Amino acid sequence: MAGGHHGPKTYSGPIHIHPPRAVHKWGAKLLGATMWFWVFYRLKNDAPVLFGFRHPWDGHHGHHEAHGEHKEEH
């Protein structure tokens, strides 16, 4: 067989785990914060549908209706 494995590996001491670098710590905080901001943003927009206060097919008021530009002829 390929690979040349000759028995189990033995280690001379305990495994040493290196501490994370500062760039990895800040990157993790940035990505984690971005994830939570996105979750709360979507919850703000979708909470009525999620909790059953509004049906998803009911629609929403568009930009033109909020400013009184709704056309009455339809």
PQR file of N, CA, C, O and H, with PARSE charges and radii, in Angstrom:
ATOM      1  N   MET A   1       0.835  -1.181   0.000 -0.4000 1.5000
ATOM      2  CA  MET A   1       0.000   0.000   0.000 -0.0000 2.0000
ATOM      3  C   MET A   1       0.876   1.239   0.000  0.5500 1.7000
ATOM      4  O   MET A   1       1.999   1.240   0.506 -0.5500 1.4000
ATOM      5  N   ALA A   2       0.338   2.267  -0.572 -0.4000 1.5000
ATOM      6  CA  ALA A   2       1.077   3.518  -0.628 -0.0000 2.0000
ATOM      7  C   ALA A   2       1.033   4.226   0.723  0.5500 1.7000
ATOM      8  O   ALA A   2       0.120   3.986   1.513 -0.5500 1.4000
ATOM      9  H   ALA A   2      -0.574   2.266  -0.983  0.4000 1.0000
ATOM     10  N   GLY A   3       1.954   5.048   0.985 -0.4000 1.5000
ATOM     11  CA  GLY A   3       1.955   5.857   2.192 -0.0000 2.0000
ATOM     12  C   GLY A   3       3.074   5.526   3.142  0.5500 1.7000
ATOM     13  O   GLY A   3       3.593   6.428   3.800 -0.5500 1.4000
ATOM     14  H   GLY A   3       2.696   5.243   0.344  0.4000 1.0000
ATOM     15  N   GLY A   4       3.468   4.284   3.246 -0.4000 1.5000
ATOM     16  CA  GLY A   4       4.584   3.908   4.091 -0.0000 2.0000
ATOM     17  C   GLY A   4       4.302   4.057   5.576  0.5500 1.7000
ATOM     18  O   GLY A   4       5.209   4.428   6.320 -0.5500 1.4000
ATOM     19  H   GLY A   4       3.046   3.552   2.712  0.4000 1.0000
ATOM     20  N   HIS A   5       3.085   3.786   6.044 -0.4000 1.5000
ATOM     21  CA  HIS A   5       2.738   3.890   7.457 -0.0000 2.0000
ATOM     22  C   HIS A   5       3.344   2.711   8.207  0.5500 1.7000
ATOM     23  O   HIS A   5       3.103   1.554   7.862 -0.5500 1.4000
ATOM     24  H   HIS A   5       2.348   3.485   5.439  0.4000 1.0000
ATOM     25  N   HIS A   6       4.139   3.016   9.244 -0.4000 1.5000
ATOM     26  CA  HIS A   6       4.841   1.968   9.978 -0.0000 2.0000
ATOM     27  C   HIS A   6       4.448   1.960  11.441  0.5500 1.7000
ATOM     28  O   HIS A   6       5.324   2.074  12.298 -0.5500 1.4000
ATOM     29  H   HIS A   6       4.335   3.956   9.524  0.4000 1.0000
ATOM     30  N   GLY A   7       3.187   1.833  11.760 -0.4000 1.5000
ATOM     31  CA  GLY A   7       2.759   1.757  13.141 -0.0000 2.0000
ATOM     32  C   GLY A   7       2.227   3.084  13.655  0.5500 1.7000
ATOM     33  O   GLY A   7       2.252   4.094  12.951 -0.5500 1.4000
ATOM     34  H   GLY A   7       2.475   1.741  11.064  0.4000 1.0000
ATOM     35  N   PRO A   8       1.751   3.067  14.879 -0.5600 1.5000
ATOM     36  CA  PRO A   8       1.163   4.283  15.449  0.2800 2.0000
ATOM     37  C   PRO A   8       2.230   5.327  15.758  0.5500 1.7000
ATOM     38  O   PRO A   8       3.362   4.997  16.111 -0.5500 1.4000
ATOM     39  N   LYS A   9       1.842   6.593  15.618 -0.4000 1.5000
ATOM     40  CA  LYS A   9       2.773   7.675  15.932 -0.0000 2.0000
ATOM     41  C   LYS A   9       2.819   7.872  17.439  0.5500 1.7000
ATOM     42  O   LYS A   9       1.809   7.750  18.132 -0.5500 1.4000
ATOM     43  H   LYS A   9       0.922   6.861  15.331  0.4000 1.0000
ATOM     44  N   THR A  10       3.991   8.174  17.920 -0.4000 1.5000
ATOM     45  CA  THR A  10       4.149   8.462  19.343 -0.0000 2.0000
ATOM     46  C   THR A  10       4.656   9.893  19.482  0.5500 1.7000
ATOM     47  O   THR A  10       5.452  10.366  18.671 -0.5500 1.4000
ATOM     48  H   THR A  10       4.812   8.273  17.358  0.4000 1.0000
ATOM     49  N   TYR A  11       4.189  10.566  20.510 -0.4000 1.5000
ATOM     50  CA  TYR A  11       4.589  11.936  20.782 -0.0000 2.0000
ATOM     51  C   TYR A  11       5.429  11.956  22.045  0.5500 1.7000
ATOM     52  O   TYR A  11       5.200  11.188  22.980 -0.5500 1.4000
ATOM     53  H   TYR A  11       3.542  10.182  21.169  0.4000 1.0000
ATOM     54  N   SER A  12       6.390  12.835  22.053 -0.4000 1.5000
ATOM     55  CA  SER A  12       7.301  12.870  23.193 -0.0000 2.0000
ATOM     56  C   SER A  12       6.754  13.690  24.351  0.5500 1.7000
ATOM     57  O   SER A  12       7.290  13.622  25.458 -0.5500 1.4000
ATOM     58  H   SER A  12       6.576  13.459  21.294  0.4000 1.0000
ATOM     59  N   GLY A  13       5.684  14.476  24.117 -0.4000 1.5000
ATOM     60  CA  GLY A  13       5.155  15.303  25.182 -0.0000 2.0000
ATOM     61  C   GLY A  13       3.708  15.679  24.900  0.5500 1.7000
ATOM     62  O   GLY A  13       3.102  15.196  23.943 -0.5500 1.4000
ATOM     63  H   GLY A  13       5.249  14.532  23.218  0.4000 1.0000
ATOM     64  N   PRO A  14       3.168  16.541  25.740 -0.5600 1.5000
ATOM     65  CA  PRO A  14       1.775  16.950  25.532  0.2800 2.0000
ATOM     66  C   PRO A  14       1.658  17.824  24.273  0.5500 1.7000
ATOM     67  O   PRO A  14       2.623  18.453  23.840 -0.5500 1.4000
ATOM     68  N   ILE A  15       0.489  17.842  23.724 -0.4000 1.5000
ATOM     69  CA  ILE A  15       0.233  18.650  22.534 -0.0000 2.0000
ATOM     70  C   ILE A  15       0.222  20.116  22.929  0.5500 1.7000
ATOM     71  O   ILE A  15      -0.428  20.503  23.900 -0.5500 1.4000
ATOM     72  H   ILE A  15      -0.295  17.331  24.077  0.4000 1.0000
ATOM     73  N   HIS A  16       0.938  20.921  22.176 -0.4000 1.5000
ATOM     74  CA  HIS A  16       1.006  22.354  22.444 -0.0000 2.0000
ATOM     75  C   HIS A  16       0.098  23.080  21.457  0.5500 1.7000
ATOM     76  O   HIS A  16       0.321  23.007  20.249 -0.5500 1.4000
ATOM     77  H   HIS A  16       1.466  20.607  21.387  0.4000 1.0000
ATOM     78  N   ILE A  17      -0.912  23.773  21.946 -0.4000 1.5000
ATOM     79  CA  ILE A  17      -1.818  24.552  21.107 -0.0000 2.0000
ATOM     80  C   ILE A  17      -1.374  26.001  21.172  0.5500 1.7000
ATOM     81  O   ILE A  17      -1.297  26.591  22.250 -0.5500 1.4000
ATOM     82  H   ILE A  17      -1.094  23.833  22.928  0.4000 1.0000
ATOM     83  N   HIS A  18      -1.084  26.566  20.018 -0.4000 1.5000
ATOM     84  CA  HIS A  18      -0.625  27.946  19.956 -0.0000 2.0000
ATOM     85  C   HIS A  18      -1.790  28.899  20.188  0.5500 1.7000
ATOM     86  O   HIS A  18      -2.900  28.628  19.729 -0.5500 1.4000
ATOM     87  H   HIS A  18      -1.146  26.087  19.143  0.4000 1.0000
ATOM     88  N   PRO A  19      -1.566  30.009  20.890 -0.5600 1.5000
ATOM     89  CA  PRO A  19      -2.642  30.994  21.083  0.2800 2.0000
ATOM     90  C   PRO A  19      -2.967  31.685  19.757  0.5500 1.7000
ATOM     91  O   PRO A  19      -2.093  31.830  18.902 -0.5500 1.4000
ATOM     92  N   PRO A  20      -4.222  32.111  19.585 -0.5600 1.5000
ATOM     93  CA  PRO A  20      -4.590  32.761  18.320  0.2800 2.0000
ATOM     94  C   PRO A  20      -3.925  34.131  18.196  0.5500 1.7000
ATOM     95  O   PRO A  20      -3.689  34.816  19.191 -0.5500 1.4000
ATOM     96  N   ARG A  21      -3.631  34.509  16.971 -0.4000 1.5000
ATOM     97  CA  ARG A  21      -3.049  35.826  16.725 -0.0000 2.0000
ATOM     98  C   ARG A  21      -4.126  36.890  16.877  0.5500 1.7000
ATOM     99  O   ARG A  21      -5.319  36.590  16.827 -0.5500 1.4000
ATOM    100  H   ARG A  21      -3.822  33.953  16.163  0.4000 1.0000
ATOM    101  N   ALA A  22      -3.703  38.124  17.061 -0.4000 1.5000
ATOM    102  CA  ALA A  22      -4.636  39.239  17.265 -0.0000 2.0000
ATOM    103  C   ALA A  22      -5.544  39.432  16.056  0.5500 1.7000
ATOM    104  O   ALA A  22      -6.719  39.761  16.214 -0.5500 1.4000
ATOM    105  H   ALA A  22      -2.734  38.368  17.101  0.4000 1.0000
ATOM    106  N   VAL A  23      -5.012  39.232  14.846 -0.4000 1.5000
ATOM    107  CA  VAL A  23      -5.833  39.407  13.649 -0.0000 2.0000
ATOM    108  C   VAL A  23      -6.967  38.383  13.619  0.5500 1.7000
ATOM    109  O   VAL A  23      -8.059  38.694  13.143 -0.5500 1.4000
ATOM    110  H   VAL A  23      -4.056  38.966  14.718  0.4000 1.0000
ATOM    111  N   HIS A  24      -6.732  37.183  14.111 -0.4000 1.5000
ATOM    112  CA  HIS A  24      -7.782  36.169  14.155 -0.0000 2.0000
ATOM    113  C   HIS A  24      -8.819  36.498  15.221  0.5500 1.7000
ATOM    114  O   HIS A  24     -10.012  36.267  15.020 -0.5500 1.4000
ATOM    115  H   HIS A  24      -5.845  36.931  14.497  0.4000 1.0000
ATOM    116  N   LYS A  25      -8.377  37.032  16.346 -0.4000 1.5000
ATOM    117  CA  LYS A  25      -9.329  37.430  17.393 -0.0000 2.0000
ATOM    118  C   LYS A  25     -10.249  38.537  16.894  0.5500 1.7000
ATOM    119  O   LYS A  25     -11.467  38.451  17.051 -0.5500 1.4000
ATOM    120  H   LYS A  25      -7.408  37.220  16.510  0.4000 1.0000
ATOM    121  N   TRP A  26      -9.668  39.585  16.286 -0.4000 1.5000
ATOM    122  CA  TRP A  26     -10.478  40.707  15.792 -0.0000 2.0000
ATOM    123  C   TRP A  26     -11.347  40.284  14.622  0.5500 1.7000
ATOM    124  O   TRP A  26     -12.476  40.756  14.486 -0.5500 1.4000
ATOM    125  H   TRP A  26      -8.679  39.655  16.158  0.4000 1.0000
ATOM    126  N   GLY A  27     -10.837  39.403  13.776 -0.4000 1.5000
ATOM    127  CA  GLY A  27     -11.644  38.900  12.660 -0.0000 2.0000
ATOM    128  C   GLY A  27     -12.847  38.122  13.147  0.5500 1.7000
ATOM    129  O   GLY A  27     -13.939  38.247  12.593 -0.5500 1.4000
ATOM    130  H   GLY A  27      -9.920  39.020  13.886  0.4000 1.0000
ATOM    131  N   ALA A  28     -12.654  37.315  14.184 -0.4000 1.5000
ATOM    132  CA  ALA A  28     -13.762  36.546  14.746 -0.0000 2.0000
ATOM    133  C   ALA A  28     -14.805  37.466  15.373  0.5500 1.7000
ATOM    134  O   ALA A  28     -16.006  37.238  15.231 -0.5500 1.4000
ATOM    135  H   ALA A  28     -11.767  37.213  14.634  0.4000 1.0000
ATOM    136  N   LYS A  29     -14.343  38.503  16.064 -0.4000 1.5000
ATOM    137  CA  LYS A  29     -15.286  39.460  16.661 -0.0000 2.0000
ATOM    138  C   LYS A  29     -16.054  40.211  15.585  0.5500 1.7000
ATOM    139  O   LYS A  29     -17.259  40.425  15.717 -0.5500 1.4000
ATOM    140  H   LYS A  29     -13.367  38.688  16.179  0.4000 1.0000
ATOM    141  N   LEU A  30     -15.368  40.612  14.522 -0.4000 1.5000
ATOM    142  CA  LEU A  30     -16.015  41.339  13.435 -0.0000 2.0000
ATOM    143  C   LEU A  30     -17.055  40.473  12.731  0.5500 1.7000
ATOM    144  O   LEU A  30     -18.176  40.920  12.489 -0.5500 1.4000
ATOM    145  H   LEU A  30     -14.389  40.438  14.414  0.4000 1.0000
ATOM    146  N   LEU A  31     -16.690  39.248  12.407 -0.4000 1.5000
ATOM    147  CA  LEU A  31     -17.638  38.357  11.734 -0.0000 2.0000
ATOM    148  C   LEU A  31     -18.800  37.982  12.652  0.5500 1.7000
ATOM    149  O   LEU A  31     -19.939  37.884  12.197 -0.5500 1.4000
ATOM    150  H   LEU A  31     -15.780  38.885  12.604  0.4000 1.0000
ATOM    151  N   GLY A  32     -18.526  37.775  13.928 -0.4000 1.5000
ATOM    152  CA  GLY A  32     -19.597  37.464  14.873 -0.0000 2.0000
ATOM    153  C   GLY A  32     -20.564  38.622  15.045  0.5500 1.7000
ATOM    154  O   GLY A  32     -21.778  38.424  15.090 -0.5500 1.4000
ATOM    155  H   GLY A  32     -17.600  37.855  14.299  0.4000 1.0000
ATOM    156  N   ALA A  33     -20.023  39.837  15.142 -0.4000 1.5000
ATOM    157  CA  ALA A  33     -20.884  41.017  15.274 -0.0000 2.0000
ATOM    158  C   ALA A  33     -21.711  41.217  14.011  0.5500 1.7000
ATOM    159  O   ALA A  33     -22.895  41.547  14.087 -0.5500 1.4000
ATOM    160  H   ALA A  33     -19.036  39.998  15.106  0.4000 1.0000
ATOM    161  N   THR A  34     -21.091  41.019  12.846 -0.4000 1.5000
ATOM    162  CA  THR A  34     -21.829  41.144  11.592 -0.0000 2.0000
ATOM    163  C   THR A  34     -22.970  40.143  11.529  0.5500 1.7000
ATOM    164  O   THR A  34     -24.071  40.479  11.095 -0.5500 1.4000
ATOM    165  H   THR A  34     -20.129  40.751  12.785  0.4000 1.0000
ATOM    166  N   MET A  35     -22.712  38.919  11.960 -0.4000 1.5000
ATOM    167  CA  MET A  35     -23.758  37.905  11.968 -0.0000 2.0000
ATOM    168  C   MET A  35     -24.918  38.325  12.864  0.5500 1.7000
ATOM    169  O   MET A  35     -26.072  38.219  12.450 -0.5500 1.4000
ATOM    170  H   MET A  35     -21.817  38.646  12.313  0.4000 1.0000
ATOM    171  N   TRP A  36     -24.647  38.800  14.081 -0.4000 1.5000
ATOM    172  CA  TRP A  36     -25.730  39.165  14.996 -0.0000 2.0000
ATOM    173  C   TRP A  36     -26.481  40.399  14.521  0.5500 1.7000
ATOM    174  O   TRP A  36     -27.699  40.474  14.686 -0.5500 1.4000
ATOM    175  H   TRP A  36     -23.710  38.886  14.418  0.4000 1.0000
ATOM    176  N   PHE A  37     -25.769  41.392  13.922 -0.4000 1.5000
ATOM    177  CA  PHE A  37     -26.471  42.548  13.367 -0.0000 2.0000
ATOM    178  C   PHE A  37     -27.411  42.114  12.256  0.5500 1.7000
ATOM    179  O   PHE A  37     -28.523  42.631  12.148 -0.5500 1.4000
ATOM    180  H   PHE A  37     -24.779  41.331  13.789  0.4000 1.0000
ATOM    181  N   TRP A  38     -26.976  41.164  11.423 -0.4000 1.5000
ATOM    182  CA  TRP A  38     -27.820  40.667  10.343 -0.0000 2.0000
ATOM    183  C   TRP A  38     -29.031  39.916  10.911  0.5500 1.7000
ATOM    184  O   TRP A  38     -30.149  40.096  10.428 -0.5500 1.4000
ATOM    185  H   TRP A  38     -26.072  40.743  11.511  0.4000 1.0000
ATOM    186  N   VAL A  39     -28.821  39.089  11.918 -0.4000 1.5000
ATOM    187  CA  VAL A  39     -29.928  38.348  12.531 -0.0000 2.0000
ATOM    188  C   VAL A  39     -30.955  39.312  13.115  0.5500 1.7000
ATOM    189  O   VAL A  39     -32.156  39.130  12.912 -0.5500 1.4000
ATOM    190  H   VAL A  39     -27.913  38.943  12.311  0.4000 1.0000
ATOM    191  N   PHE A  40     -30.504  40.329  13.832 -0.4000 1.5000
ATOM    192  CA  PHE A  40     -31.447  41.282  14.423 -0.0000 2.0000
ATOM    193  C   PHE A  40     -32.121  42.147  13.375  0.5500 1.7000
ATOM    194  O   PHE A  40     -33.282  42.518  13.547 -0.5500 1.4000
ATOM    195  H   PHE A  40     -29.529  40.478  13.997  0.4000 1.0000
ATOM    196  N   TYR A  41     -31.429  42.478  12.295 -0.4000 1.5000
ATOM    197  CA  TYR A  41     -32.031  43.236  11.202 -0.0000 2.0000
ATOM    198  C   TYR A  41     -33.148  42.422  10.545  0.5500 1.7000
ATOM    199  O   TYR A  41     -34.233  42.942  10.287 -0.5500 1.4000
ATOM    200  H   TYR A  41     -30.486  42.176  12.155  0.4000 1.0000
ATOM    201  N   ARG A  42     -32.874  41.137  10.277 -0.4000 1.5000
ATOM    202  CA  ARG A  42     -33.900  40.293   9.665 -0.0000 2.0000
ATOM    203  C   ARG A  42     -35.051  40.062  10.640  0.5500 1.7000
ATOM    204  O   ARG A  42     -36.204  39.987  10.216 -0.5500 1.4000
ATOM    205  H   ARG A  42     -31.993  40.714  10.487  0.4000 1.0000
ATOM    206  N   LEU A  43     -34.765  39.949  11.919 -0.4000 1.5000
ATOM    207  CA  LEU A  43     -35.819  39.770  12.907 -0.0000 2.0000
ATOM    208  C   LEU A  43     -36.703  41.007  12.972  0.5500 1.7000
ATOM    209  O   LEU A  43     -37.919  40.895  13.123 -0.5500 1.4000
ATOM    210  H   LEU A  43     -33.828  40.010  12.263  0.4000 1.0000
ATOM    211  N   LYS A  44     -36.100  42.186  12.859 -0.4000 1.5000
ATOM    212  CA  LYS A  44     -36.887  43.419  12.864 -0.0000 2.0000
ATOM    213  C   LYS A  44     -37.865  43.436  11.695  0.5500 1.7000
ATOM    214  O   LYS A  44     -39.005  43.873  11.849 -0.5500 1.4000
ATOM    215  H   LYS A  44     -35.111  42.277  12.737  0.4000 1.0000
ATOM    216  N   ASN A  45     -37.434  42.969  10.540 -0.4000 1.5000
ATOM    217  CA  ASN A  45     -38.284  42.983   9.355 -0.0000 2.0000
ATOM    218  C   ASN A  45     -39.249  41.807   9.281  0.5500 1.7000
ATOM    219  O   ASN A  45     -40.348  41.955   8.746 -0.5500 1.4000
ATOM    220  H   ASN A  45     -36.507  42.614  10.415  0.4000 1.0000
ATOM    221  N   ASP A  46     -38.868  40.648   9.801 -0.4000 1.5000
ATOM    222  CA  ASP A  46     -39.663  39.437   9.626 -0.0000 2.0000
ATOM    223  C   ASP A  46     -40.374  38.965  10.886  0.5500 1.7000
ATOM    224  O   ASP A  46     -41.068  37.950  10.841 -0.5500 1.4000
ATOM    225  H   ASP A  46     -37.975  40.528  10.235  0.4000 1.0000
ATOM    226  N   ALA A  47     -40.227  39.662  12.005 -0.4000 1.5000
ATOM    227  CA  ALA A  47     -40.819  39.194  13.258 -0.0000 2.0000
ATOM    228  C   ALA A  47     -42.336  39.068  13.193  0.5500 1.7000
ATOM    229  O   ALA A  47     -42.858  38.076  13.702 -0.5500 1.4000
ATOM    230  H   ALA A  47     -39.663  40.487  12.041  0.4000 1.0000
ATOM    231  N   PRO A  48     -43.088  40.010  12.597 -0.5600 1.5000
ATOM    232  CA  PRO A  48     -44.542  39.822  12.549  0.2800 2.0000
ATOM    233  C   PRO A  48     -44.949  38.551  11.808  0.5500 1.7000
ATOM    234  O   PRO A  48     -45.896  37.879  12.215 -0.5500 1.4000
ATOM    235  N   VAL A  49     -44.257  38.218  10.744 -0.4000 1.5000
ATOM    236  CA  VAL A  49     -44.566  36.991  10.007 -0.0000 2.0000
ATOM    237  C   VAL A  49     -44.113  35.784  10.809  0.5500 1.7000
ATOM    238  O   VAL A  49     -44.821  34.778  10.865 -0.5500 1.4000
ATOM    239  H   VAL A  49     -43.487  38.764  10.413  0.4000 1.0000
ATOM    240  N   LEU A  50     -42.959  35.868  11.423 -0.4000 1.5000
ATOM    241  CA  LEU A  50     -42.407  34.744  12.177 -0.0000 2.0000
ATOM    242  C   LEU A  50     -43.289  34.371  13.368  0.5500 1.7000
ATOM    243  O   LEU A  50     -43.469  33.190  13.665 -0.5500 1.4000
ATOM    244  H   LEU A  50     -42.385  36.685  11.377  0.4000 1.0000
ATOM    245  N   PHE A  51     -43.838  35.383  14.049 -0.4000 1.5000
ATOM    246  CA  PHE A  51     -44.647  35.123  15.235 -0.0000 2.0000
ATOM    247  C   PHE A  51     -46.141  35.055  14.936  0.5500 1.7000
ATOM    248  O   PHE A  51     -46.950  34.944  15.857 -0.5500 1.4000
ATOM    249  H   PHE A  51     -43.691  36.342  13.808  0.4000 1.0000
ATOM    250  N   GLY A  52     -46.518  35.121  13.654 -0.4000 1.5000
ATOM    251  CA  GLY A  52     -47.901  34.912  13.269 -0.0000 2.0000
ATOM    252  C   GLY A  52     -48.794  36.134  13.359  0.5500 1.7000
ATOM    253  O   GLY A  52     -50.015  35.982  13.325 -0.5500 1.4000
ATOM    254  H   GLY A  52     -45.860  35.211  12.906  0.4000 1.0000
ATOM    255  N   PHE A  53     -48.255  37.327  13.470 -0.4000 1.5000
ATOM    256  CA  PHE A  53     -49.071  38.533  13.517 -0.0000 2.0000
ATOM    257  C   PHE A  53     -49.476  39.012  12.126  0.5500 1.7000
ATOM    258  O   PHE A  53     -50.421  39.788  11.986 -0.5500 1.4000
ATOM    259  H   PHE A  53     -47.263  37.451  13.497  0.4000 1.0000
ATOM    260  N   ARG A  54     -48.766  38.556  11.102 -0.4000 1.5000
ATOM    261  CA  ARG A  54     -49.054  38.948   9.725 -0.0000 2.0000
ATOM    262  C   ARG A  54     -48.712  37.769   8.825  0.5500 1.7000
ATOM    263  O   ARG A  54     -47.765  37.029   9.088 -0.5500 1.4000
ATOM    264  H   ARG A  54     -47.997  37.925  11.215  0.4000 1.0000
ATOM    265  N   HIS A  55     -49.492  37.602   7.762 -0.4000 1.5000
ATOM    266  CA  HIS A  55     -49.203  36.551   6.797 -0.0000 2.0000
ATOM    267  C   HIS A  55     -48.191  37.061   5.776  0.5500 1.7000
ATOM    268  O   HIS A  55     -48.205  38.244   5.437 -0.5500 1.4000
ATOM    269  H   HIS A  55     -50.262  38.204   7.549  0.4000 1.0000
ATOM    270  N   PRO A  56     -47.308  36.183   5.277 -0.5600 1.5000
ATOM    271  CA  PRO A  56     -46.313  36.640   4.315  0.2800 2.0000
ATOM    272  C   PRO A  56     -46.935  37.106   3.002  0.5500 1.7000
ATOM    273  O   PRO A  56     -46.331  37.914   2.295 -0.5500 1.4000
ATOM    274  N   TRP A  57     -48.117  36.622   2.662 -0.4000 1.5000
ATOM    275  CA  TRP A  57     -48.752  37.014   1.400 -0.0000 2.0000
ATOM    276  C   TRP A  57     -49.591  38.287   1.535  0.5500 1.7000
ATOM    277  O   TRP A  57     -50.175  38.740   0.551 -0.5500 1.4000
ATOM    278  H   TRP A  57     -48.607  35.966   3.237  0.4000 1.0000
ATOM    279  N   ASP A  58     -49.661  38.870   2.730 -0.4000 1.5000
ATOM    280  CA  ASP A  58     -50.416  40.112   2.901 -0.0000 2.0000
ATOM    281  C   ASP A  58     -49.720  41.306   2.265  0.5500 1.7000
ATOM    282  O   ASP A  58     -50.370  42.315   1.989 -0.5500 1.4000
ATOM    283  H   ASP A  58     -49.187  38.502   3.530  0.4000 1.0000
ATOM    284  N   GLY A  59     -48.441  41.220   2.030 -0.4000 1.5000
ATOM    285  CA  GLY A  59     -47.704  42.315   1.427 -0.0000 2.0000
ATOM    286  C   GLY A  59     -47.328  43.372   2.442  0.5500 1.7000
ATOM    287  O   GLY A  59     -47.509  43.203   3.647 -0.5500 1.4000
ATOM    288  H   GLY A  59     -47.913  40.401   2.254  0.4000 1.0000
ATOM    289  N   HIS A  60     -46.809  44.450   1.930 -0.4000 1.5000
ATOM    290  CA  HIS A  60     -46.425  45.559   2.798 -0.0000 2.0000
ATOM    291  C   HIS A  60     -46.725  46.861   2.063  0.5500 1.7000
ATOM    292  O   HIS A  60     -46.948  46.865   0.852 -0.5500 1.4000
ATOM    293  H   HIS A  60     -46.662  44.588   0.951  0.4000 1.0000
ATOM    294  N   HIS A  61     -46.726  47.937   2.787 -0.4000 1.5000
ATOM    295  CA  HIS A  61     -46.979  49.234   2.181 -0.0000 2.0000
ATOM    296  C   HIS A  61     -45.717  49.704   1.478  0.5500 1.7000
ATOM    297  O   HIS A  61     -44.633  49.740   2.059 -0.5500 1.4000
ATOM    298  H   HIS A  61     -46.545  47.934   3.771  0.4000 1.0000
ATOM    299  N   GLY A  62     -45.888  50.061   0.226 -0.4000 1.5000
ATOM    300  CA  GLY A  62     -44.748  50.494  -0.568 -0.0000 2.0000
ATOM    301  C   GLY A  62     -44.327  51.908  -0.222  0.5500 1.7000
ATOM    302  O   GLY A  62     -44.940  52.572   0.614 -0.5500 1.4000
ATOM    303  H   GLY A  62     -46.769  50.032  -0.246  0.4000 1.0000
ATOM    304  N   HIS A  63     -43.291  52.346  -0.866 -0.4000 1.5000
ATOM    305  CA  HIS A  63     -42.744  53.676  -0.623 -0.0000 2.0000
ATOM    306  C   HIS A  63     -43.722  54.762  -1.069  0.5500 1.7000
ATOM    307  O   HIS A  63     -43.836  55.799  -0.414 -0.5500 1.4000
ATOM    308  H   HIS A  63     -42.793  51.806  -1.545  0.4000 1.0000
ATOM    309  N   HIS A  64     -44.426  54.532  -2.173 -0.4000 1.5000
ATOM    310  CA  HIS A  64     -45.327  55.561  -2.676 -0.0000 2.0000
ATOM    311  C   HIS A  64     -46.560  55.726  -1.790  0.5500 1.7000
ATOM    312  O   HIS A  64     -47.116  56.822  -1.723 -0.5500 1.4000
ATOM    313  H   HIS A  64     -44.333  53.690  -2.705  0.4000 1.0000
ATOM    314  N   GLU A  65     -46.998  54.673  -1.113 -0.4000 1.5000
ATOM    315  CA  GLU A  65     -48.169  54.780  -0.241 -0.0000 2.0000
ATOM    316  C   GLU A  65     -47.851  55.533   1.041  0.5500 1.7000
ATOM    317  O   GLU A  65     -48.729  56.175   1.618 -0.5500 1.4000
ATOM    318  H   GLU A  65     -46.546  53.783  -1.167  0.4000 1.0000
ATOM    319  N   ALA A  66     -46.629  55.461   1.483 -0.4000 1.5000
ATOM    320  CA  ALA A  66     -46.251  56.140   2.725 -0.0000 2.0000
ATOM    321  C   ALA A  66     -46.236  57.655   2.557  0.5500 1.7000
ATOM    322  O   ALA A  66     -46.353  58.391   3.537 -0.5500 1.4000
ATOM    323  H   ALA A  66     -45.916  54.940   1.015  0.4000 1.0000
ATOM    324  N   HIS A  67     -46.093  58.116   1.332 -0.4000 1.5000
ATOM    325  CA  HIS A  67     -46.014  59.550   1.086 -0.0000 2.0000
ATOM    326  C   HIS A  67     -47.295  60.111   0.482  0.5500 1.7000
ATOM    327  O   HIS A  67     -47.286  61.241  -0.007 -0.5500 1.4000
ATOM    328  H   HIS A  67     -45.998  57.518   0.537  0.4000 1.0000
ATOM    329  N   GLY A  68     -48.397  59.361   0.496 -0.4000 1.5000
ATOM    330  CA  GLY A  68     -49.670  59.843   0.019 -0.0000 2.0000
ATOM    331  C   GLY A  68     -49.781  59.923  -1.494  0.5500 1.7000
ATOM    332  O   GLY A  68     -50.594  60.693  -2.007 -0.5500 1.4000
ATOM    333  H   GLY A  68     -48.404  58.444   0.893  0.4000 1.0000
ATOM    334  N   GLU A  69     -48.988  59.151  -2.217 -0.4000 1.5000
ATOM    335  CA  GLU A  69     -49.033  59.172  -3.665 -0.0000 2.0000
ATOM    336  C   GLU A  69     -49.816  57.991  -4.222  0.5500 1.7000
ATOM    337  O   GLU A  69     -49.610  57.606  -5.373 -0.5500 1.4000
ATOM    338  H   GLU A  69     -48.328  58.526  -1.800  0.4000 1.0000
ATOM    339  N   HIS A  70     -50.705  57.413  -3.432 -0.4000 1.5000
ATOM    340  CA  HIS A  70     -51.479  56.256  -3.862 -0.0000 2.0000
ATOM    341  C   HIS A  70     -52.510  56.688  -4.902  0.5500 1.7000
ATOM    342  O   HIS A  70     -53.214  57.677  -4.698 -0.5500 1.4000
ATOM    343  H   HIS A  70     -50.873  57.726  -2.497  0.4000 1.0000
ATOM    344  N   LYS A  71     -52.605  55.962  -6.005 -0.4000 1.5000
ATOM    345  CA  LYS A  71     -53.555  56.289  -7.054 -0.0000 2.0000
ATOM    346  C   LYS A  71     -54.870  55.590  -6.766  0.5500 1.7000
ATOM    347  O   LYS A  71     -54.882  54.394  -6.473 -0.5500 1.4000
ATOM    348  H   LYS A  71     -52.033  55.158  -6.171  0.4000 1.0000
ATOM    349  N   GLU A  72     -55.971  56.310  -6.842 -0.4000 1.5000
ATOM    350  CA  GLU A  72     -57.290  55.782  -6.511 -0.0000 2.0000
ATOM    351  C   GLU A  72     -57.999  55.164  -7.697  0.5500 1.7000
ATOM    352  O   GLU A  72     -59.094  54.631  -7.515 -0.5500 1.4000
ATOM    353  H   GLU A  72     -55.962  57.282  -7.080  0.4000 1.0000
ATOM    354  N   GLU A  73     -57.440  55.200  -8.924 -0.4000 1.5000
ATOM    355  CA  GLU A  73     -58.179  54.746 -10.079 -0.0000 2.0000
ATOM    356  C   GLU A  73     -58.123  53.248 -10.321  0.5500 1.7000
ATOM    357  O   GLU A  73     -58.695  52.802 -11.316 -0.5500 1.4000
ATOM    358  H   GLU A  73     -56.551  55.633  -9.072  0.4000 1.0000
ATOM    359  N   HIS A  74     -57.489  52.446  -9.504 -0.4000 1.5000
ATOM    360  CA  HIS A  74     -57.526  51.009  -9.784 -0.0000 2.0000
ATOM    361  C   HIS A  74     -58.550  50.413  -8.951  0.5500 1.7000
ATOM    362  O   HIS A  74     -58.768  49.203  -9.011 -0.5500 1.4000
ATOM    363  H   HIS A  74     -57.024  52.808  -8.696  0.4000 1.0000
TER
END
